[in-house]
Every structure is written in C-alpha cells, then in structure tokens.
C-alpha cells in the first residue's frame, strides 16, 4: 500500500506510518490482494479525505464508519459515492435535511461530495477500506487507530473546528475532541433506520455555517 497522502497530513501523521499496527495493516491489505479479494476503494483513493482537505484547511469534520462495499461506490470520502452510482439511503437523508435547512438548496442527481471536501469539510470514515460485499470486514485491523489519531491531531493543533457526529459510532469519538476549543454537533445517524429519530430537523448545516461566520470564516457552500 503506497502512502499517497497530502503533505500537511503526512507531516501530522508521520509517526503513525512507522508504528507496528500500521505495518500489520499494510501486511493485511497485501494478503487480501494476494488472496484475490477485491478491496474498496481503489488504492489511489484510500486517502482521498486527507488529499482533498489539507490539515490547515479543515473547517468541519463529518465522521462515517466504513467505505461503501458495492462496485464503483467508494472513493475515499465518507457518505460520498462516485458519479453514475445510485445515491445511497443515508445520503438521501442528508440531502433531505439540507433542503429543509439551507435556503435554496437543490437536491442533486448524484452523490459525489468532493466539492464539500475541497471547501474544508473532512469526510472521514473510521475505517478506510472494506472487502467487496462484506461490510465491517476491515474493522479492527488498524485503521481506527490511524483515523483516531487524525482526530486527535486536529483537536490538539487547531481550534474552532465543527465536528458533526451522527449516530453512536461517531459520538464514541467525543473523548478525542477538546470541547473547550472546538464545537460538537450531535444527531442521530442519517440511515433510514434512525433519521426520523433525531437526524431530520438537526439543522447541522446551517449551524455549522453560523459557527464559521462567528469565527470570521467563510461558510460552506453546501450546494453540490
């Protein structure tokens, strides 16, 4: 697994690449390949969240769990799918909330969220790879330690980031975030099973923009 990660993140996470867990993770991914398993996203997209949102440009963080495990879906950004792929249910819920929350928002006909990433929204999955058709297949292989460290680095070295934590798995990361320096917005997960129980109506997108404006920062243009 060649490390293709943006320079400012490479500097922030340099120590992680030398640790035993990362070496074990690389060996695991190599075995998957040798055994003929298909792993998503493709190798050159694994670090897309970092590559599109450099460390110094992070304004907000949206945490996901796994990459999508269907053909052509995952491309390294949480909740995002490549153009031409059906918009997944959780993202449909996100779009529905955006339409109700952001004046003039038009629901797009695709699920490609790179524009958000380029504007400073770190779309970070806890686990950065998955085996085709097998959700959670790469859990507890080391990725969580790596992405936890990314959150810790942001918490320690920056201030005023808005963390959008949707669902229990994302909210379990709260101890990694210094709430005295950053903003934490919590809601239910946008999946169809839970969106009605606290995601719809959370208004996290307008709240994020208000918090950015209060810091003298450019708000996010959520329109895709």
VENMOKA-V124664 format. One line per field, one symbol per residue. ss: DSSP state (A for helix, B for strand, O for the rest). burial: + if it has 16 or more other C-alpha atoms within 10 Angstrom, else -. Layout:
BEGIN
ss=???
burial=???
END
This chain:
BEGIN
ss=OOOOOOAAAAAAOAAAAOOAAAAAAAAAAAAAAAOOOOBBOOAAAOOAAAAAOOAAAOOBBBBBOOOOOOOOOOOOOOOOOOOOOOOOAAAAAAAAAAAAAOOOOOOOOOOOOAAAAAOOBBBBBOOOOBBOOBOOOOOOOOAAAAAAAAAAAAAAAOOOOBBBBBOAAAAOOAAAOOOOOOBBBBBOOOOOOOAAAOOOOOOAAAAAAAAAAAOOOOOOOOOO
burial=----++-+++--+--+----++--++--+---------+++-+-+++++++++++--+++++++++++++--++++++++++--+-++-+++++++++--++--+----+++++-+++++++++++++++++--+++++-++++-++-+++++++----++++++++--++----++-+--++++++++++--++---++-+++++-+++++------++-+++
END
